């Protein structure tokens, strides 16, 4: 216990220290939200990866999908690396950096408002982002607290409260630069931690070959007479597995807290290096998490109300490890989760502040702004925005905390609802808006209605489709929605579109 406590105290001290070190760069809006658009490839790549993978993945998804699909759940990690990281950087990285800098966009809702010359889109997108980031944040709190409860024997409620306070402190003090620097430190802990934990768990089962043999001897859920499905290449339910791969991989390209990383990177050469770093990181961390979860059936899960408590599977695997390794696991999940929490609360507060409360009138490049204010007034105005963002961070954390103290469903379902609505609404219009001049404002409105409407209706009907599959349908279905509505609705002025796409010349 002394080892666990000491390592955790050191971890928290470093996080707060980085926040204090970065506080000078967090006095302006660009500094607080984007790190001055001058964050290097290593920090950006690790920020992308650590925001992607949290306790939701390590505890919720690895446990639930490892139980359902066995070793084939490792395909989810591979999909996360290839689609969610490599393709995300290749498709979005350069174009997002160039266009958002050109139109002076600081958030994803701001992008929609300026790119499509419709400030109504900006307002509605900010509300969607704020509302649906909350369940995701609650899921992260829930996952990290269950591991903390296992490692330190501290009641779940206290764990959630401690996590929320510590995350708020270093984000409020240091803004995005503090978050990115901490993400780098936390990412290194995650890389070493996941490898060490996999080795320890497999050794406890007699080695890799013995563990796979034990899985192969287990009967299928659907047909008890058939063994080996959980040790097969595509598992007992390939189509269900595909839905999870789509949701968890494609979704990153439509999430405000993920896409925002491309706004802040320094230049195009940094994007190339960041692509490689981010992909390798995802292969190790995501692939390792789901591979580990694939052996979950070799352990006894907790049964609650006659059902398997999926969030208890990974803790059950880890509780038998030596104390030093449990301390490492706690730090691993702390690192993964606090980085994700920091990214989520920073995204939600900046969106509410810049896109709802202080919705400044913007001009496209080359246009003259009216009513320019002097530098002193502008500086005070910027500082006021930063103060409001800091207040909203506390507000957002408080709401998420209330949900986490009484979570309505398993962690994986919370994330499915959040990712389905956000990426279902944002992915298609954002990606197509970077490449296709013909995307219309009406098609963006249609996609917002499609993504949010499908998710909410499915939820109100008692999840007729699982939140995971519903989210995957929402994301993929957004592309034909934007394409068809764009062909049928009035086009934007060609001069306006030309000014926006000048950044690619």
Beta strands, then each sheet from edge to edge (+ up, - down):
strand 1: 302-304
strand 2: 307-309
sheet 1: 1+ 2-
end
